[in-house]
Amino acid sequence: MFDRNASRKDGEDVRIDDAGGRERVVGTVHDVRPPGRMWVPRSRGAVSGILLIVLGLWGALIPFVGPYFSFAFVPDQAWTWSSGRGWLEVLPGLVTVIGGILLLLSANRAVASLGAWLAVVGGAWFIVGPVLAPVLHLGEAGAPAATEPAMRAVQQLAFFEGLGAVILFLGAAAVGRLSLRSHRDVLRAQREVGNDNGSAVAGAAPPTP
């Protein structure tokens, strides 16, 4: 029992008996534990993070730059601010960008999951925001500036429902991936333990004659 408890202490001194029976400290071995359950490889959310950043920027900026190439909602004037654009496009776009950045950069499962959930919220708001805006008095989203029915449908999807559905899908997929501890995570943890153990042994001081 005492040996088991002693093995758990961080920084346990390793001692080796010499020929005279005396103990000699030859190094210090730290208690090496595998990365915890909160660790996640950054590559797990890298692709989703990049895509979410791009989509979030699109959603936040397209109402202001779309009029340059006749792809806009009324009012079809570049860099024209309105409360509807702020609440229904800029806000969810920024939330999605923040979520994508957290997914891209964080190696902590909780932080990366927070980023994924932010993306889910941003995508959902792109979808339901225009419907709830009149009820919540957030301003109007406007109407597509195109005259052809097909182009009006494309603009509606690109600005709101379609964009939100893609963001929601990516965010939900990231939430699912981050909720699981894959076989690759276990193998990575084992390699980390092996590398740390090797470094501890290599760093031990050589015995003196």
FIKOLZA-1660 file (N, C-alpha, C; in steps of 0.1 Angstrom, whole numbers, plus 5000, padded with zeros to 4 digits):
% residues 209
   i   px   py   pz ch aa at
   1 5008 4988 5000  A  M  N
   1 5000 5000 5000  A  M CA
   1 5009 5012 5000  A  M  C
   2 5019 5012 5009  A  F  N
   2 5028 5024 5009  A  F CA
   2 5035 5026 4996  A  F  C
   3 5039 5014 4989  A  D  N
   3 5046 5016 4976  A  D CA
   3 5037 5022 4966  A  D  C
   4 5024 5018 4966  A  R  N
   4 5014 5023 4957  A  R CA
   4 5012 5038 4959  A  R  C
   5 5011 5042 4972  A  N  N
   5 5009 5056 4974  A  N CA
   5 5021 5064 4971  A  N  C
   6 5033 5058 4973  A  A  N
   6 5045 5066 4970  A  A CA
   6 5047 5068 4955  A  A  C
   7 5042 5058 4947  A  S  N
   7 5044 5059 4933  A  S CA
   7 5035 5070 4927  A  S  C
   8 5025 5075 4935  A  R  N
   8 5016 5086 4930  A  R CA
   8 5022 5100 4933  A  R  C
   9 5032 5100 4941  A  K  N
   9 5037 5114 4945  A  K CA
   9 5045 5120 4933  A  K  C
  10 5042 5132 4931  A  D  N
  10 5049 5139 4920  A  D CA
  10 5063 5143 4925  A  D  C
  11 5073 5140 4916  A  G  N
  11 5086 5144 4920  A  G CA
  11 5093 5134 4929  A  G  C
  12 5089 5121 4928  A  E  N
  12 5095 5111 4937  A  E CA
  12 5109 5109 4934  A  E  C
  13 5118 5109 4944  A  D  N
  13 5132 5107 4941  A  D CA
  13 5135 5092 4939  A  D  C
  14 5143 5089 4929  A  V  N
  14 5147 5075 4926  A  V CA
  14 5160 5073 4932  A  V  C
  15 5161 5062 4940  A  R  N
  15 5173 5059 4947  A  R CA
  15 5178 5045 4943  A  R  C
  16 5191 5044 4942  A  I  N
  16 5198 5031 4939  A  I CA
  16 5208 5028 4949  A  I  C
  17 5207 5015 4954  A  D  N
  17 5217 5011 4964  A  D CA
  17 5231 5009 4957  A  D  C
  18 5241 5014 4963  A  D  N
  18 5254 5012 4958  A  D CA
  18 5260 4999 4964  A  D  C
  19 5273 4997 4961  A  A  N
  19 5279 4985 4966  A  A CA
  19 5280 4985 4982  A  A  C
  20 5281 4996 4988  A  G  N
  20 5282 4997 5002  A  G CA
  20 5269 4996 5009  A  G  C
  21 5258 4995 5002  A  G  N
  21 5245 4994 5008  A  G CA
  21 5238 5008 5011  A  G  C
  22 5246 5019 5008  A  R  N
  22 5240 5032 5010  A  R CA
  22 5231 5036 4998  A  R  C
  23 5221 5044 5000  A  E  N
  23 5213 5049 4990  A  E CA
  23 5218 5061 4984  A  E  C
  24 5217 5062 4971  A  R  N
  24 5223 5074 4964  A  R CA
  24 5212 5079 4955  A  R  C
  25 5209 5092 4955  A  V  N
  25 5199 5098 4947  A  V CA
  25 5205 5100 4933  A  V  C
  26 5199 5095 4923  A  V  N
  26 5204 5096 4910  A  V CA
  26 5195 5104 4900  A  V  C
  27 5184 5108 4905  A  G  N
  27 5176 5116 4896  A  G CA
  27 5162 5118 4902  A  G  C
  28 5154 5125 4896  A  T  N
  28 5140 5128 4900  A  T CA
  28 5131 5124 4889  A  T  C
  29 5121 5116 4891  A  V  N
  29 5111 5112 4881  A  V CA
  29 5098 5118 4885  A  V  C
  30 5092 5125 4877  A  H  N
  30 5079 5131 4880  A  H CA
  30 5068 5121 4876  A  H  C
  31 5057 5123 4883  A  D  N
  31 5046 5114 4880  A  D CA
  31 5040 5118 4867  A  D  C
  32 5041 5110 4857  A  V  N
  32 5037 5113 4844  A  V CA
  32 5023 5107 4841  A  V  C
  33 5014 5115 4839  A  R  N
  33 5000 5110 4836  A  R CA
  33 4997 5113 4822  A  R  C
  34 4988 5105 4815  A  P  N
  34 4984 5108 4802  A  P CA
  34 4976 5121 4801  A  P  C
  35 4975 5128 4790  A  P  N
  35 4967 5140 4789  A  P CA
  35 4953 5136 4793  A  P  C
  36 4947 5146 4801  A  G  N
  36 4934 5143 4806  A  G CA
  36 4923 5143 4796  A  G  C
  37 4911 5140 4801  A  R  N
  37 4899 5139 4792  A  R CA
  37 4896 5153 4785  A  R  C
  38 4901 5164 4791  A  M  N
  38 4899 5177 4785  A  M CA
  38 4908 5180 4773  A  M  C
  39 4918 5171 4771  A  W  N
  39 4928 5174 4760  A  W CA
  39 4922 5169 4747  A  W  C
  40 4924 5176 4737  A  V  N
  40 4919 5172 4723  A  V CA
  40 4929 5177 4713  A  V  C
  41 4932 5170 4703  A  P  N
  41 4942 5175 4693  A  P CA
  41 4936 5187 4685  A  P  C
  42 4944 5196 4682  A  R  N
  42 4939 5208 4675  A  R CA
  42 4934 5205 4661  A  R  C
  43 4939 5194 4656  A  S  N
  43 4934 5190 4642  A  S CA
  43 4920 5186 4642  A  S  C
  44 4915 5182 4654  A  R  N
  44 4901 5177 4655  A  R CA
  44 4891 5188 4650  A  R  C
  45 4893 5201 4653  A  G  N
  45 4884 5211 4649  A  G CA
  45 4890 5221 4639  A  G  C
  46 4901 5217 4633  A  A  N
  46 4908 5227 4624  A  A CA
  46 4900 5230 4612  A  A  C
  47 4896 5220 4605  A  V  N
  47 4888 5222 4592  A  V CA
  47 4875 5229 4595  A  V  C
  48 4868 5224 4605  A  S  N
  48 4855 5230 4608  A  S CA
  48 4857 5245 4612  A  S  C
  49 4868 5247 4620  A  G  N
  49 4870 5261 4624  A  G CA
  49 4873 5270 4613  A  G  C
  50 4881 5266 4603  A  I  N
  50 4884 5274 4592  A  I CA
  50 4871 5277 4584  A  I  C
  51 4864 5267 4581  A  L  N
  51 4851 5269 4574  A  L CA
  51 4841 5278 4581  A  L  C
  52 4841 5276 4594  A  L  N
  52 4831 5285 4602  A  L CA
  52 4836 5299 4601  A  L  C
  53 4849 5302 4602  A  I  N
  53 4854 5315 4601  A  I CA
  53 4851 5322 4588  A  I  C
  54 4853 5314 4577  A  V  N
  54 4849 5319 4564  A  V CA
  54 4834 5322 4563  A  V  C
  55 4826 5313 4567  A  L  N
  55 4812 5315 4566  A  L CA
  55 4807 5326 4575  A  L  C
  56 4813 5327 4587  A  G  N
  56 4809 5338 4596  A  G CA
  56 4812 5352 4590  A  G  C
  57 4824 5353 4584  A  L  N
  57 4828 5365 4577  A  L CA
  57 4819 5368 4566  A  L  C
  58 4815 5358 4558  A  W  N
  58 4806 5360 4547  A  W CA
  58 4793 5365 4552  A  W  C
  59 4787 5359 4562  A  G  N
  59 4774 5364 4568  A  G CA
  59 4774 5378 4573  A  G  C
  60 4786 5382 4580  A  A  N
  60 4787 5395 4586  A  A CA
  60 4790 5406 4575  A  A  C
  61 4797 5402 4565  A  L  N
  61 4801 5413 4555  A  L CA
  61 4793 5414 4542  A  L  C
  62 4786 5403 4538  A  I  N
  62 4779 5403 4526  A  I CA
  62 4769 5414 4525  A  I  C
  63 4761 5417 4535  A  P  N
  63 4752 5428 4534  A  P CA
  63 4758 5441 4531  A  P  C
  64 4771 5443 4534  A  F  N
  64 4777 5456 4532  A  F CA
  64 4785 5456 4518  A  F  C
  65 4790 5445 4514  A  V  N
  65 4798 5445 4502  A  V CA
  65 4790 5439 4490  A  V  C
  66 4779 5432 4493  A  G  N
  66 4771 5426 4482  A  G CA
  66 4766 5435 4471  A  G  C
  67 4762 5448 4475  A  P  N
  67 4758 5457 4464  A  P CA
  67 4768 5460 4454  A  P  C
  68 4781 5458 4457  A  Y  N
  68 4791 5461 4447  A  Y CA
  68 4790 5452 4435  A  Y  C
  69 4785 5440 4437  A  F  N
  69 4783 5430 4425  A  F CA
  69 4768 5426 4424  A  F  C
  70 4759 5435 4428  A  S  N
  70 4745 5433 4426  A  S CA
  70 4740 5420 4433  A  S  C
  71 4745 5418 4445  A  F  N
  71 4740 5407 4453  A  F CA
  71 4737 5412 4466  A  F  C
  72 4725 5416 4469  A  A  N
  72 4722 5423 4481  A  A CA
  72 4707 5422 4484  A  A  C
  73 4704 5426 4497  A  F  N
  73 4691 5428 4501  A  F CA
  73 4688 5443 4501  A  F  C
  74 4675 5447 4500  A  V  N
  74 4671 5461 4501  A  V CA
  74 4673 5465 4516  A  V  C
  75 4680 5477 4518  A  P  N
  75 4685 5486 4508  A  P CA
  75 4698 5481 4502  A  P  C
  76 4699 5481 4489  A  D  N
  76 4710 5476 4482  A  D CA
  76 4721 5487 4480  A  D  C
  77 4726 5492 4491  A  Q  N
  77 4736 5502 4491  A  Q CA
  77 4748 5497 4500  A  Q  C
  78 4760 5498 4495  A  A  N
  78 4772 5493 4502  A  A CA
  78 4774 5501 4515  A  A  C
  79 4778 5493 4525  A  W  N
  79 4782 5499 4538  A  W CA
  79 4771 5507 4544  A  W  C
  80 4758 5503 4542  A  T  N
  80 4747 5510 4549  A  T CA
  80 4743 5502 4561  A  T  C
  81 4744 5508 4572  A  W  N
  81 4740 5502 4585  A  W CA
  81 4726 5503 4588  A  W  C
  82 4720 5492 4594  A  S  N
  82 4706 5492 4599  A  S CA
  82 4706 5483 4611  A  S  C
  83 4696 5485 4619  A  S  N
  83 4695 5476 4631  A  S CA
  83 4692 5461 4626  A  S  C
  84 4685 5460 4616  A  G  N
  84 4682 5446 4611  A  G CA
  84 4695 5439 4606  A  G  C
  85 4703 5446 4599  A  R  N
  85 4716 5440 4595  A  R CA
  85 4725 5437 4607  A  R  C
  86 4725 5446 4617  A  G  N
  86 4733 5444 4629  A  G CA
  86 4729 5432 4637  A  G  C
  87 4716 5431 4639  A  W  N
  87 4711 5420 4648  A  W CA
  87 4710 5406 4640  A  W  C
  88 4707 5407 4627  A  L  N
  88 4704 5395 4620  A  L CA
  88 4715 5389 4611  A  L  C
  89 4725 5398 4609  A  E  N
  89 4736 5393 4600  A  E CA
  89 4750 5395 4607  A  E  C
  90 4752 5407 4612  A  V  N
  90 4766 5410 4618  A  V CA
  90 4767 5402 4631  A  V  C
  91 4757 5402 4640  A  L  N
  91 4758 5395 4652  A  L CA
  91 4761 5380 4651  A  L  C
  92 4752 5373 4643  A  P  N
  92 4754 5359 4642  A  P CA
  92 4767 5356 4634  A  P  C
  93 4771 5365 4625  A  G  N
  93 4784 5362 4618  A  G CA
  93 4796 5363 4627  A  G  C
  94 4796 5373 4636  A  L  N
  94 4807 5375 4646  A  L CA
  94 4807 5363 4656  A  L  C
  95 4795 5359 4660  A  V  N
  95 4794 5347 4669  A  V CA
  95 4800 5335 4663  A  V  C
  96 4797 5333 4650  A  T  N
  96 4802 5321 4642  A  T CA
  96 4817 5322 4641  A  T  C
  97 4823 5334 4638  A  V  N
  97 4837 5336 4637  A  V CA
  97 4844 5333 4650  A  V  C
  98 4839 5338 4661  A  I  N
  98 4845 5335 4674  A  I CA
  98 4845 5320 4677  A  I  C
  99 4834 5314 4674  A  G  N
  99 4833 5299 4675  A  G CA
  99 4843 5292 4667  A  G  C
 100 4845 5296 4654  A  G  N
 100 4855 5290 4645  A  G CA
 100 4869 5292 4650  A  G  C
 101 4872 5304 4656  A  I  N
 101 4885 5306 4661  A  I CA
 101 4888 5297 4673  A  I  C
 102 4879 5296 4682  A  L  N
 102 4881 5287 4693  A  L CA
 102 4883 5272 4689  A  L  C
 103 4875 5268 4679  A  L  N
 103 4877 5255 4674  A  L CA
 103 4891 5253 4667  A  L  C
 104 4895 5263 4660  A  L  N
 104 4908 5262 4653  A  L CA
 104 4920 5262 4662  A  L  C
 105 4919 5270 4673  A  L  N
 105 4931 5272 4681  A  L CA
 105 4932 5264 4694  A  L  C
 106 4921 5260 4699  A  S  N
 106 4921 5254 4713  A  S CA
 106 4924 5239 4712  A  S  C
 107 4932 5235 4722  A  A  N
 107 4934 5221 4724  A  A CA
 107 4927 5216 4737  A  A  C
 108 4918 5224 4743  A  N  N
 108 4911 5221 4754  A  N CA
 108 4897 5217 4750  A  N  C
 109 4892 5205 4754  A  R  N
 109 4879 5200 4749  A  R CA
 109 4868 5209 4753  A  R  C
 110 4868 5215 4765  A  A  N
 110 4857 5224 4769  A  A CA
 110 4857 5237 4761  A  A  C
 111 4868 5243 4758  A  V  N
 111 4869 5255 4751  A  V CA
 111 4865 5252 4736  A  V  C
 112 4870 5242 4730  A  A  N
 112 4866 5238 4717  A  A CA
 112 4851 5235 4715  A  A  C
 113 4846 5229 4725  A  S  N
 113 4831 5226 4725  A  S CA
 113 4823 5239 4726  A  S  C
 114 4828 5248 4734  A  L  N
 114 4822 5261 4735  A  L CA
 114 4821 5268 4721  A  L  C
 115 4833 5267 4714  A  G  N
 115 4833 5273 4701  A  G CA
 115 4823 5266 4691  A  G  C
 116 4822 5253 4692  A  A  N
 116 4812 5246 4684  A  A CA
 116 4798 5250 4687  A  A  C
 117 4795 5251 4700  A  W  N
 117 4782 5255 4704  A  W CA
 117 4779 5270 4700  A  W  C
 118 4789 5278 4700  A  L  N
 118 4787 5292 4695  A  L CA
 118 4783 5292 4680  A  L  C
 119 4790 5283 4673  A  A  N
 119 4787 5282 4658  A  A CA
 119 4772 5277 4657  A  A  C
 120 4768 5267 4665  A  V  N
 120 4754 5262 4664  A  V CA
 120 4744 5273 4666  A  V  C
 121 4747 5281 4677  A  V  N
 121 4738 5293 4680  A  V CA
 121 4738 5303 4668  A  V  C
 122 4750 5306 4663  A  G  N
 122 4750 5315 4652  A  G CA
 122 4743 5310 4640  A  G  C
 123 4745 5298 4636  A  G  N
 123 4738 5292 4625  A  G CA
 123 4723 5292 4627  A  G  C
 124 4719 5288 4639  A  A  N
 124 4704 5288 4642  A  A CA
 124 4698 5302 4641  A  A  C
 125 4706 5312 4645  A  W  N
 125 4700 5326 4645  A  W CA
 125 4699 5331 4630  A  W  C
 126 4708 5327 4622  A  F  N
 126 4707 5330 4608  A  F CA
 126 4694 5325 4602  A  F  C
 127 4689 5313 4607  A  I  N
 127 4677 5307 4602  A  I CA
 127 4665 5313 4608  A  I  C
 128 4664 5314 4621  A  V  N
 128 4652 5319 4628  A  V CA
 128 4652 5334 4630  A  V  C
 129 4663 5340 4629  A  G  N
 129 4663 5355 4632  A  G CA
 129 4654 5363 4624  A  G  C
 130 4653 5361 4611  A  P  N
 130 4644 5370 4603  A  P CA
 130 4629 5367 4606  A  P  C
 131 4626 5355 4611  A  V  N
 131 4612 5353 4615  A  V CA
 131 4609 5359 4629  A  V  C
 132 4619 5359 4638  A  L  N
 132 4616 5365 4651  A  L CA
 132 4619 5380 4652  A  L  C
 133 4625 5385 4642  A  A  N
 133 4629 5400 4643  A  A CA
 133 4617 5409 4645  A  A  C
 134 4606 5407 4637  A  P  N
 134 4594 5416 4640  A  P CA
 134 4588 5414 4654  A  P  C
 135 4589 5402 4659  A  V  N
 135 4583 5400 4672  A  V CA
 135 4592 5406 4683  A  V  C
 136 4605 5406 4681  A  L  N
 136 4614 5411 4691  A  L CA
 136 4618 5426 4688  A  L  C
 137 4612 5431 4677  A  H  N
 137 4615 5445 4674  A  H CA
 137 4630 5448 4671  A  H  C
 138 4636 5439 4664  A  L  N
 138 4650 5440 4661  A  L CA
 138 4653 5447 4647  A  L  C
 139 4643 5450 4640  A  G  N
 139 4645 5456 4627  A  G CA
 139 4641 5445 4616  A  G  C
 140 4641 5450 4604  A  E  N
 140 4637 5441 4593  A  E CA
 140 4650 5436 4585  A  E  C
 141 4649 5424 4580  A  A  N
 141 4660 5419 4572  A  A CA
 141 4659 5425 4558  A  A  C
 142 4648 5430 4554  A  G  N
 142 4647 5435 4540  A  G CA
 142 4642 5424 4531  A  G  C
 143 4643 5427 4518  A  A  N
 143 4639 5417 4508  A  A CA
 143 4651 5416 4497  A  A  C
 144 4652 5404 4491  A  P  N
 144 4662 5403 4481  A  P CA
 144 4661 5414 4470  A  P  C
 145 4672 5420 4466  A  A  N
 145 4671 5430 4456  A  A CA
 145 4669 5425 4442  A  A  C
 146 4672 5413 4439  A  A  N
 146 4670 5407 4426  A  A CA
 146 4656 5407 4421  A  A  C
 147 4653 5407 4408  A  T  N
 147 4640 5406 4403  A  T CA
 147 4636 5392 4398  A  T  C
 148 4645 5384 4394  A  E  N
 148 4642 5371 4389  A  E CA
 148 4640 5362 4401  A  E  C
 149 4630 5353 4401  A  P  N
 149 4626 5344 4412  A  P CA
 149 4638 5335 4416  A  P  C
 150 4645 5330 4406  A  A  N
 150 4656 5321 4410  A  A CA
 150 4667 5328 4417  A  A  C
 151 4671 5340 4413  A  M  N
 151 4681 5348 4419  A  M CA
 151 4677 5353 4433  A  M  C
 152 4664 5356 4435  A  R  N
 152 4659 5359 4448  A  R CA
 152 4660 5348 4458  A  R  C
 153 4657 5336 4453  A  A  N
 153 4659 5324 4461  A  A CA
 153 4673 5322 4465  A  A  C
 154 4682 5324 4456  A  V  N
 154 4697 5322 4458  A  V CA
 154 4701 5332 4469  A  V  C
 155 4697 5345 4468  A  Q  N
 155 4701 5355 4477  A  Q CA
 155 4695 5352 4491  A  Q  C
 156 4683 5347 4492  A  Q  N
 156 4677 5344 4505  A  Q CA
 156 4685 5333 4511  A  Q  C
 157 4688 5323 4504  A  L  N
 157 4696 5312 4510  A  L CA
 157 4710 5316 4513  A  L  C
 158 4716 5324 4505  A  A  N
 158 4730 5328 4508  A  A CA
 158 4731 5337 4519  A  A  C
 159 4721 5345 4522  A  F  N
 159 4721 5355 4533  A  F CA
 159 4717 5349 4546  A  F  C
 160 4707 5340 4546  A  F  N
 160 4701 5336 4558  A  F CA
 160 4699 5320 4559  A  F  C
 161 4688 5315 4554  A  E  N
 161 4685 5301 4557  A  E CA
 161 4696 5291 4552  A  E  C
 162 4701 5292 4540  A  G  N
 162 4711 5283 4535  A  G CA
 162 4724 5284 4543  A  G  C
 163 4728 5297 4545  A  L  N
 163 4740 5299 4552  A  L CA
 163 4739 5294 4566  A  L  C
 164 4728 5297 4573  A  G  N
 164 4726 5292 4586  A  G CA
 164 4726 5277 4587  A  G  C
 165 4720 5270 4577  A  A  N
 165 4720 5255 4578  A  A CA
 165 4734 5249 4577  A  A  C
 166 4742 5255 4568  A  V  N
 166 4756 5250 4567  A  V CA
 166 4764 5252 4580  A  V  C
 167 4762 5264 4586  A  I  N
 167 4769 5267 4598  A  I CA
 167 4764 5258 4609  A  I  C
 168 4751 5256 4610  A  L  N
 168 4746 5247 4620  A  L CA
 168 4751 5233 4618  A  L  C
 169 4752 5228 4606  A  F  N
 169 4756 5215 4604  A  F CA
 169 4771 5213 4608  A  F  C
 170 4780 5223 4604  A  L  N
 170 4794 5222 4608  A  L CA
 170 4795 5223 4623  A  L  C
 171 4788 5232 4630  A  G  N
 171 4789 5233 4644  A  G CA
 171 4784 5220 4651  A  G  C
 172 4773 5214 4647  A  A  N
 172 4768 5202 4653  A  A CA
 172 4777 5191 4651  A  A  C
 173 4783 5190 4639  A  A  N
 173 4793 5179 4636  A  A CA
 173 4805 5181 4646  A  A  C
 174 4810 5193 4648  A  A  N
 174 4821 5195 4657  A  A CA
 174 4817 5192 4671  A  A  C
 175 4805 5195 4675  A  V  N
 175 4801 5191 4689  A  V CA
 175 4801 5176 4690  A  V  C
 176 4797 5169 4680  A  G  N
 176 4797 5154 4681  A  G CA
 176 4811 5148 4681  A  G  C
 177 4820 5154 4673  A  R  N
 177 4834 5149 4673  A  R CA
 177 4841 5151 4687  A  R  C
 178 4838 5163 4692  A  L  N
 178 4845 5167 4705  A  L CA
 178 4839 5159 4717  A  L  C
 179 4827 5154 4716  A  S  N
 179 4821 5147 4727  A  S CA
 179 4827 5133 4728  A  S  C
 180 4834 5128 4718  A  L  N
 180 4840 5114 4719  A  L CA
 180 4855 5115 4721  A  L  C
 181 4860 5105 4727  A  R  N
 181 4874 5103 4729  A  R CA
 181 4878 5092 4719  A  R  C
 182 4884 5095 4708  A  S  N
 182 4887 5085 4698  A  S CA
 182 4899 5076 4701  A  S  C
 183 4900 5066 4693  A  H  N
 183 4912 5057 4695  A  H CA
 183 4925 5064 4692  A  H  C
 184 4924 5074 4683  A  R  N
 184 4936 5082 4681  A  R CA
 184 4940 5090 4693  A  R  C
 185 4931 5095 4700  A  D  N
 185 4934 5102 4713  A  D CA
 185 4941 5093 4723  A  D  C
 186 4936 5081 4724  A  V  N
 186 4943 5072 4733  A  V CA
 186 4957 5069 4729  A  V  C
 187 4959 5066 4716  A  L  N
 187 4973 5063 4711  A  L CA
 187 4982 5075 4713  A  L  C
 188 4976 5087 4711  A  R  N
 188 4984 5099 4713  A  R CA
 188 4988 5101 4728  A  R  C
 189 4979 5098 4737  A  A  N
 189 4982 5098 4751  A  A CA
 189 4993 5089 4755  A  A  C
 190 4992 5076 4749  A  Q  N
 190 5002 5066 4752  A  Q CA
 190 5016 5071 4747  A  Q  C
 191 5016 5077 4735  A  R  N
 191 5029 5082 4730  A  R CA
 191 5035 5093 4739  A  R  C
 192 5026 5102 4744  A  E  N
 192 5030 5113 4753  A  E CA
 192 5036 5107 4765  A  E  C
 193 5030 5097 4771  A  V  N
 193 5035 5090 4783  A  V CA
 193 5049 5084 4780  A  V  C
 194 5050 5077 4769  A  G  N
 194 5063 5071 4766  A  G CA
 194 5074 5081 4764  A  G  C
 195 5071 5092 4757  A  N  N
 195 5081 5103 4755  A  N CA
 195 5085 5109 4768  A  N  C
 196 5075 5111 4777  A  D  N
 196 5078 5118 4790  A  D CA
 196 5086 5108 4799  A  D  C
 197 5083 5096 4798  A  N  N
 197 5091 5086 4806  A  N CA
 197 5105 5085 4801  A  N  C
 198 5106 5085 4788  A  G  N
 198 5120 5085 4782  A  G CA
 198 5128 5097 4785  A  G  C
 199 5121 5108 4785  A  S  N
 199 5129 5121 4789  A  S CA
 199 5133 5121 4803  A  S  C
 200 5124 5115 4812  A  A  N
 200 5128 5115 4826  A  A CA
 200 5140 5106 4829  A  A  C
 201 5140 5094 4822  A  V  N
 201 5151 5085 4824  A  V CA
 201 5164 5091 4818  A  V  C
 202 5163 5097 4806  A  A  N
 202 5175 5103 4800  A  A CA
 202 5180 5115 4808  A  A  C
 203 5171 5121 4815  A  G  N
 203 5176 5133 4823  A  G CA
 203 5181 5130 4837  A  G  C
 204 5181 5117 4841  A  A  N
 204 5186 5113 4854  A  A CA
 204 5201 5115 4854  A  A  C
 205 5206 5119 4866  A  A  N
 205 5220 5121 4867  A  A CA
 205 5228 5107 4868  A  A  C
 206 5239 5106 4861  A  P  N
 206 5246 5093 4861  A  P CA
 206 5252 5090 4875  A  P  C
 207 5253 5077 4879  A  P  N
 207 5258 5074 4893  A  P CA
 207 5273 5078 4894  A  P  C
 208 5276 5082 4906  A  T  N
 208 5290 5085 4908  A  T CA
 208 5298 5073 4913  A  T  C
 209 5311 5072 4910  A  P  N
 209 5319 5060 4914  A  P CA
 209 5321 5060 4929  A  P  C
% end
